[in-house]
């Protein structure tokens, strides 16, 4: 969850450093407590008449101050190198104490022997730095100091060699012990780091889960709002269609009465044209209502055998007056007795929508062709006109809902619910609606139906 190998190593290094500071803190506490005890004991012995203990309080007192400083800063980053410096200071302190005590002690050889125990303690304490170089460096310094003290006390070289070997053995044992401790500390640290990383991963996963849950809740709320808006829109559409159909029905009945009563002539033709227009308006209102039903799959085509040529002739008859008014040629080309299997009302409205668009964009005096046919893929219907071609960038979304919003850019009008309804109606038959390129016809719509 965003954690890399380098970040793990960095975390492990920080954790190991924290463990080292913790061990150094323990060493600082041991030095401070030990220095206070030695200061208390030696001061008591000195005040009790032991003159050979007089040098000890003078050197131990400042050392207590140093040990106190190291203890205070034990959790700070500088405690790491202070802990390393502390070992030579310890060696110097022991050597200084014993060097001052030798001349005034009645048993100089005993003082030198006592020094060996102190140097062994210093080597042991140096192991808390968890660094082998510090341990062996402290042992080497202690060996030199111990040899100098023993020779100063008149001890033979054999005993000096044994003392040096003893200190180096203490260093080796301490190195082994601190090595095991270092491995253990590393293992524990790795476990802690793994646990911290796992906790971090769990926290990140939990935060991601909460974020996703919040986003889902927001999207669900938006979807609920959209569904409510959709319901309101459908209800408004139903009200509008209902309100429009009432005066449209009255107008249709009036025109039908005029058709029955008027004699042959221009008035009768006008009445019939009006009836064709009102019939088209009624079908447009029905398209508006059926779009939602087609989108939701609630409008199943009522498929029956149809005559393709007759279907195209009926569409031409409904639009003949419009074509005549615009001085357009509206032709039908279809093989005789070419059968279709589909919903007559839906397919009529599809072809009429396509033909209406073709009449709208054909130039004055131009041509519109309603054509039918069949090939190896099945029957097809085409509506062609010699108007301006449809731009390539518009074809991919020509049959989408409300695509006429881009009319300012492509200078075409009317591609809206009519073409969208036509696509849905054709697809409900298992067919397809597309724009095709045909010689001599700049614009051509093709309806393919299943065989």
N, C-alpha and C positions, 0 to 999 in steps of 0.2 A: 504493500500500500504506500509506495513512495520511498521505502527504505532500500538502500543499495548496500553493496559489500563495503564500500568506503565508509558509509555512515555507521555500519555495524562496527567496523574496526575503530572508528573514532569513539563510539560509545564504550567499546571494550577498553580502549586506552584510558579514557576518563575514569572508568570504574576501577581499573588497576591502579591508577594514580591515587584515587580516593582510598583504596585499600592500603597503599604504601603510606599515605599520610596518616591513616588510622594507626598503623603499626608504629610509625615514628612518634605519634602522639603517646602511644603506650611506653615507648622508650624514654620519652621526655618525662613522663610521670615517674617511671622507675628511677631515673637519674635524680629527679628532684627529691623524691622520698628518701632515696639512698643517701644523697648528699646531706639532707637535713638530719638523718639518723647518725651519720658519721660525725657531723658537726656537733651534735648533741653529746654523743659518747666521748669524743676526743676532748671537747671542752670540759666535760665533767671530770675526765681523768686528769686533765691538766690542772684544773682548779683543786683537784684532790691531792696535788703534790707531785704528780708525774711530770717532771720537767721535760722528759724526752717526748712528751705529747704536745709541747708548746707550739711547734711549727704547724701543726695540723689545722687549728682554728683559723690561723692567719690566711691560709690558702683556700680552705674549704668555704669560708664566708663569701669571697667573691665568686667562687664556683657555684654556690647556691643561687647567686644572682643570675649567672649565665643560664643555669638549668631552669630558673623561673622564666626567663625570657623565652627559652626554647619551648617551654610548656604553654606559655601564653599564645605563641604564634603557631602552635602545632597544626591548626586547621587551615593555615594560610599557605599559598603556593610556595613561598620562600622557605617553609619548614623543610622541604625536600633537600635542598643543598645545605641548610643549617644542620640537618641531621648527619650529613656526610662530614662536615667540618667538626662536629662535636667529638668524633672518635679521636682525632689527633689531640684535641683539647683534653680529653680524658687521659690519654697516654702522658701528655705533658704534666697534668695535675698529679698523677700517681708518681711519676718520676721526680717531680719537684718536691712532693711531700716526703718521699723516702730519702731523697738526696739530702734534705735538711735534717732528717731524723737520724741519719747514720752517725754523724760525728758526736752527737750527744747521747746516743743510745748505748747502754752497757752491753748490748748484744747486737752488734752490727750485722752479723751473719743471720740472726733471726729476723732483723728488719728486711734484709735482702730476700730471705725466704718468704716473708709475709707479702713482699711486693709481687711475688709470682701469682699468688691468689688474686691480688687486685688487678694485675694485668690480664689474667684469665677472665675476670669479670668484665673488663673493658672489651676484650675480644668478643665475649658473649653478647654484650650490649650492641656491638657494631653489627651483629647479624640482623638486628631489627631494621637495618636500612634495606634489606632484601637485595643487596648487591654483592656478589662474590668479591669484586675488587676491593670493596671497603673492608670486608672481613679479613682478607689476606694482607691488605695494606696495614690494617690496624695490628695484625699479628706480627708483621715484620717490624713495625715501629716498637711494639711492646717487647719483642725479642732483643732489639738493640738496647732499649732502656734497661731491661732486666739484666742483660749481660754487663752493662756499665755499672749498675748498682752492685751486682755480685762481685765483680772484680774490685770495686771500691771497698767492699767489705772483706776482701781477702779470700774469697771463695775460689776454689780451684776450677781449672777449665773443664774438667769432666762434669762437675755440677752445672756449670754454665751451659754446656752442650745439652744436658738433660733438660734444663729449664727451657731452652730454645725449642727443643723437640716437643716438649710438653705444650708450649704455646701454639706451635704449628699444628699439633694434633687437635688441640681445642678448636683452632680455626677450621681444620678439615671437618671435624664433627659438626661444628656450627654451620659450615657451608652445606654439608649434606642435609642437616635439619632445616636450614632456611630454604634450601632448594626444594625440599618436599613441601615446605610451607608455601613457597612461591608457587609451585604447581597447584597446590590445593587452593591457594588464594585466586590463582588464575581460573581454575575450574569453577570455584564459587562465583567469581566475578562473571564468567561467561554465562553461568546459570542465571545470575541476576540480570545480566544484559538481555539474555533471551527472554526472560520473564517480562522485563520492561518493554522490549520490542513487541512481544506478543500482546501485552496490555495496550500498547500504542496502536497496534494493528486492530485489535478489537475495538478500541475507541474510535479509530478512523472508520471501520466498517459500520459501527453503530451510528456515527455521525452521518455517513453516507446513506444508511438505511432511513434515518430520520429525514434527511434532505429529500430522498426519493419519495418517502411517504408524504411529506409536505407538498412536493410538486404534484404528486398524484391527486392529493386532496384539492389542490388549486385547479388542476385540470378537470377533475370531476365537477367542481363548482362551476367552472366555465362551461363545461358540457351541459350541465343542468340549465345554465342561463341560455345557452344556444338552443337547447330543446324547447325551453319556454318561449323564446323568441320565434322559433319555427312554428310552434303551435299557434302563437298569436298571429303570425303571418298567414298561416293557412286559414285561420278563422276569419281574418280580415279579407282574404281572397274570396272565401265563400260568401261573405256578406256582399262584397263588391259584385261578384258574379250574379248573385241573387237579385241585387238592386238593378243591375244592367239588363238582366233578362226580362224583367217586368215590362219596361218600356219597349224593349226589342220585340217581345211577343205582341204587344199592342200594335207596333208598327208593321210587323209581319202580317197580322190579321187584316189590317187596313189595306195593305198592298195586295193581299190575296183577294179581298172583296173588290178592289178596283180592277184586278185582272179579270174577275168574273163579269163585271158590269160594263167595262169600257169596250167600245167597238175597236175593230182593227185600226191601227194607226200608231203615231208616235207616242201618244200617251200610254197605250197598252204596252209598247216596248219599254218605255221608262218604268212602268210598274213592274214588269218582269225583271228588268235590271235591278230594281230596288229589292225584289224578292231574292235574287241571287246574292246581292250584297248582304242582306240580313241573314241569309243562310250561312254565308261565310263568317259573319260576325258571331253567329251562334256556335259554329265549329271552333272559332278562335277562343271563345270563352270555355268551350269544352276542353280544348288543348290546355288551357291554363289550369283547369281543375285536374286533368289527367296527368300532368307532369309529376305532381307529388305522388300519385298512386303508382306511376311507373317507377319512380325512384325507390319506392318502398316495396316494389314487387307485388303490389296488390291489384294490378290490372293485368289479367291474363287474356291474351288474344283469343277470340272465338274463331278458330280456323275453319274455313269452309272452302270448297272448290270455287275458284274465281276465273273469269275470262279476262286476261290481261288487256286485250284491245278494248274491251267494253269499259274497263276501269279507267283507262287513259282517256277515252272519249267522254266519259262523264266528267272528268276533271276539266277537259277542254270546254265542255258546255258550261260549266260553272264560271269559267274565266273568259269566255269568248267576248263578252261585252267590254271587259277591261282591256283586252288586247285590241279590240276595235277602236276604243277611245284613244289609245296611244299609238294607233296605226302600226301595230305589230302583227306579224304573221305567227299564228299559233298552230303548229302542225302536230299530227300523231302518226308515228310509224311503228307498227307492231304486226307480227305474223298472225294469221287467222287461227282461231281456236287454240291459242297458247294458254294453257291452264296454269293457275297459281293455286297455292293452298295457304290461305291467311285470313286475317280479320278484315273484311271489306271496309268497314267504317274507318279503322285505324289506317289502313293502307291508302284509302282515298284521301284522308287528311294529310298523310305524309306527302303524297304526290302533289296535292294542292298547295301545301306550304312551300315545297320546292319550286313549283311553277309560279307561285306568287312572287317569290324572290327573283326568279328569272325575269318575269315581266317588269319588276321594279327597276332592274339594273340594265335591261336591254335598251339600246338607244332607240330613239324615235325612228320608226320605219324598219326596225331590226327584226330578228327572227328568234322564236322560241320553239324548241322541239321536245315533244314527249315521246320517248322511244322505249320499246320493250323488246326483249329477246331472251334467248337461253343458250348456254354453252355447257361444257363438260362440268362446270362447277355448279350449275343450276340456273334458275331463271333470274333475270335482272331487269331493272327499270332505270331509265336515265332521263334527266331533265337538263337540257342544254340551252345556252343562249349565246349570242354574239356580243355581249356587253364586255366591259373591262375584266381582265383576268383577276383572280383572287391572289393577293400577294402570298409568296411562299411562307413568310413568317407567320401568316394568319391561318394557314391551312391546318396546322397541328391542333389548334384550339378553336377552330371555326364552329364546332358543334358543342362547345362547352356552354355552361349556363351564363347568361348575361355577358357574353363576349363583346357585345356592341359597345362596351365601355371604352374601347380603344378606337372608336370611329374617328376621332380627331387626327390620329396618326395615319390610318389607312384609308380615310375618306370613303368608307363603306357604311351603309346604314341597314338596320333591320335584322342583323344576325343576333338573335336573342333567343327567346323561348320557342319560337317556331322551329328553328333548326335543332335546338336541344330536344324538344319534344319528338321531332322526327327521328333523331338518332335513338332515343329511348324506345320508341315504338318499333323501329326496325330490329333493334337488339332483342326486344321481347319476342320477336318471331324467330330468333336465332340467326339473324342476318347481320349485315353491316352497311353503314352509310359512309361514303367517302367522296372526295373530290378527285376526278381523274383528268388526265390530259388527252384530248381528242383533237385531231387535225380539223381546222376550220371552225372549231367551237372553243373560244377562249375560256368559257366557264362551263363546266359539266359536273353534275352530281350523279353519283351512281349508287343505286340500291341493290344489294345482292341478298337473295333469299335462299334458304336451304332447298336442296332438290326434293 
